[in-house]
Amino acid sequence: MNNWISALADLQNRGEPCVLVTIIEELGSTPRNAGSKMVISAAQTFDTIGGGHLEYKAMQIARDMLVRGQQNTHLERFSLGASLGQCCGGVTVLLFEPMGQVQAQIAVFGAGHVGRALVPLLASLPCRVP
């Protein structure tokens, strides 16, 4: 099992938001191939998309997404030589996917038959039931 997979599972189990970064396209010489992934949380990173300035920029973008609570995916294209000064010189396209952030909040008031009927349903969703 890859490190990013277990890290993603662990963060999701703890309810800690993170961003999954995937190389979706590579052109020319790049440090890692398409399909390479890394997970970035507010305090940690797991696995690698190749290191260097590319990875540094990916961490900046992902952490900015976490701070803003951004829930939609984001694509970013990097010219490794021209804009990042990496010796590879190729082009990499990254997909940023926010994970583990609250998608919706539901409040159920009362302890009547409707509330009791909803508790098992809500318990099966990735949310907290008091």
C-alpha positions in Angstrom: 0.0 0.0 0.0 1.3 3.5 -0.9 2.0 6.0 1.9 -0.5 8.5 0.5 -3.3 6.0 0.6 -2.9 5.1 4.3 -2.3 8.8 5.1 -5.5 9.8 3.3 -7.5 7.1 5.1 -6.1 8.1 8.5 -6.8 11.8 8.0 -10.4 11.0 6.8 -10.9 8.8 9.9 -9.8 11.6 12.1 -12.0 14.1 10.2 -8.9 16.2 9.3 -9.2 18.1 6.0 -6.5 17.6 3.4 -5.9 17.9 -0.3 -5.0 15.1 -2.6 -2.6 16.3 -5.3 -2.3 14.2 -8.5 -0.1 14.6 -11.5 -2.7 14.2 -14.3 -0.4 15.2 -17.3 3.3 15.3 -18.0 5.0 16.7 -21.0 8.7 16.4 -21.6 11.1 15.7 -18.7 9.4 15.7 -15.3 10.4 14.5 -11.9 7.5 12.0 -11.6 5.0 10.4 -14.0 1.3 11.0 -14.4 -0.7 9.3 -11.6 1.8 10.2 -8.9 0.1 11.5 -5.8 0.7 13.2 -2.5 -1.6 14.2 0.4 -1.2 17.6 2.1 -2.8 18.5 5.4 -2.5 21.7 7.4 0.6 20.4 9.2 2.0 17.4 7.2 2.7 16.1 3.7 2.7 12.5 2.7 4.4 10.9 -0.4 5.8 13.1 -3.2 5.1 14.4 -6.7 8.8 15.0 -7.3 10.1 17.5 -4.9 11.7 20.8 -5.7 9.9 24.0 -6.4 7.0 22.1 -8.0 6.2 20.3 -4.7 6.7 23.5 -2.7 4.2 25.4 -4.9 1.8 22.4 -4.6 2.0 22.6 -0.8 1.4 26.4 -0.9 -1.7 26.0 -3.1 -3.1 23.1 -1.1 -2.7 24.8 2.2 -4.2 28.0 0.9 -7.2 25.9 -0.3 -7.5 24.4 3.3 -7.3 27.9 4.9 -10.1 29.2 2.6 -12.2 26.0 3.1 -12.3 25.6 -0.7 -14.3 22.5 -1.6 -14.1 22.5 -5.4 -11.2 20.8 -7.3 -8.5 22.9 -9.0 -6.2 22.3 -11.9 -2.9 24.0 -12.3 -0.3 23.8 -15.1 3.4 24.3 -14.3 6.3 24.9 -16.8 9.0 23.4 -14.7 12.0 25.2 -16.3 10.4 28.5 -17.3 8.3 29.3 -14.2 9.8 27.2 -11.5 13.5 27.0 -12.4 13.7 23.2 -12.2 16.3 21.6 -14.4 13.7 19.0 -15.8 12.3 21.6 -18.1 9.0 19.8 -18.8 5.4 20.6 -18.1 3.3 19.1 -15.3 -0.5 19.5 -14.7 -1.7 19.0 -11.2 -5.2 18.2 -9.9 -6.0 19.5 -6.4 -8.8 17.6 -4.7 -10.0 18.8 -1.2 -10.9 15.8 1.0 -12.5 15.5 4.4 -14.1 18.9 4.6 -17.6 19.3 5.9 -19.9 19.2 2.9 -23.2 19.9 4.6 -24.5 20.5 8.1 -27.9 19.1 9.2 -29.7 20.0 12.4 -32.5 17.9 13.7 -34.5 19.3 16.6 -36.7 17.2 18.9 -36.6 13.6 20.0 -39.8 12.5 18.4 -40.4 9.7 15.9 -38.8 11.6 13.0 -35.6 12.4 14.9 -35.3 8.8 16.0 -35.8 7.5 12.5 -33.1 9.8 11.1 -30.4 8.9 13.6 -29.5 5.5 12.0 -29.4 7.2 8.6 -27.2 10.0 9.8 -24.9 7.7 11.6 -24.0 6.0 8.3 -22.9 9.3 6.8 -19.5 10.9 7.3 -20.8 13.2 10.0 -21.1 13.4 13.7 -24.3 12.4 15.5 -24.6 13.6 19.1 
